[in-house]
Amino acid sequence: MLELKHLRTLYMLSIHGSVRRAASQLFMSQSALSHQIKDLEHRIGSSLFNRNTHPIEFSPQGKTILALALKVLPDIDETISSLKGAQRNQQTISLAIDCHACFQWLSPVIKKIEQDYNISLEIIDNYFGEDEHKADLRFSDKTSFANTHQVQKIGEFELLVVMPTTHKLANQSEIDVASFSNEVLLTYPVPTVELDIFNQVLLPRKITPKQIKQVQHSHTMAQMVSAGLGIAVLPDWLIYSFSWHEQLAVRRIAQHPMKKTLSLVYQHKQDLSALVESVLPLIRQSFKQLT
């Protein structure tokens, strides 16, 4: 009755809170995943979760299957990795991520690449501002790179201001830059000079937010915004990935659109070039499903 794919589905639903986001992380269409869920519900004769709640609220039967998934999936994944490692030596490749918000959607992509290509992607922590030659691969939204590096475009996105729908600025079609001086700005724990809202918009105009609060995780930041604890500037794909984004007002900064390109940058080596050529379609498709 239960298959491994069902356990992975329940696990992804618990992590991402919606069928659409879970489908994206499982590299499936939303309709295909919905069909799989309905098939499982038919097998067990009960619904798995309440479809009217955001995030998903599991039924008692759904919670039982999720508990099983949490129990057995780590052992299964560890066994698969062990078997692959026994077949051939595993190559370690260093990976840096300039785009802090990208950690969220890249995590399942990285795991799939590691499993399919028997490599270990070693993420370099606190990479921001580091020597760009330090990493083999680098996800970045910067615009200039060393001539020794190859650059492959992944996709485009825009940084937008997000706030509660009840916020006084939500009545405006666009946000005036000067308004930031009266607001609590939520940011990632990155030096302000590395954040686009500062280096492109605020610092050149000598505007300082009323207060800056650093938040580690995207979902926590969005929840704080929803609760009226501050505003934030986030990628459009991240904002619309939240199953409850209807509770947020999303606006551009007047006269200062922040459109960006996410790229995969890598050193010009034969083995890296071959790997990038193989995994690029997967990475691009995963990013496209977010937008």
C-alpha positions, 0 to 999 in steps of 0.5 A: 500500500505505502511506497517510498514515494509516498513517504517522500511526498508527506515529508516534503508537504510537511517542510514546504506547507503546500502541494505546489511547493512540494511538487517543485522540490520533488521535480514533479508537476503540481497535477501529478503530485495531486494525483499521487496524493489522491491515489494514496488517499483512495488506498487508505480510505481517508484524507491526508490533510486539510486542503483549506489550511495554510500551511497544510494541517495533517489528518491523524492518518497523515500524521501517522504516515509522516511519522513513519517517513521521518523515521525511515527516510534518513536510514534509506538515504544513508544506505543509498549514499553508502551503496553508491560510495562503495561503488566508486570514490566520491568527488568533493566540490566546494560550493558558495552561495552569494544569494542568501535566500537561495539556500531554501530552494537549492537544498533539494537540488544539491541533494539530488545532484549529490545522489545522481552524480556521486559527488559531495558538494561542500558548502562554504559558510560565510562566503559573502565578500570572500575571494571568488577563487575560493569555491569551485562552483558559485551561485551568485546574483553579482554582475562581474566575475574574473575572466578565469571563470565561466558564467551560466545564467539560471534565471531572472528575478526582482527584489520587492518590498514586502509588508503586511496588507494592513501597513500604512505603505500598503496603500501606495502603488510604489514605495518611496525610498525616503519611507525606509527611514521610518521603518524597521527593516528585516534583513539576512545576517549579512553585512549591509554593504552586501545587501542590494537594498543598501548598496543600490538604494539606501546608502547612495541616498544616505537613508538609514532605516529606523532600525535593522533586525537580522533574521536567519531564515526566510520563513521566520522573516516572512512571518515577522513581516506578517505580524507587523514586526517590520518590512523586508526586501526579498526576491519575488520568487521567494515571496510567492513561494509562501503558501500564505503570501496573500496576507502580504502586500508586495510593492516595488521601490519607486524609480528604483526597480531591482531586477537581478540575474542568478548565475552559476559561476565556476572555474574553467576546468574540464571536470567542472564544465562537464558537471555543470553542463549535465546539471544546468537543466535541472537547476534551471527547471527548479528555479523556473518552477519557483517563478 
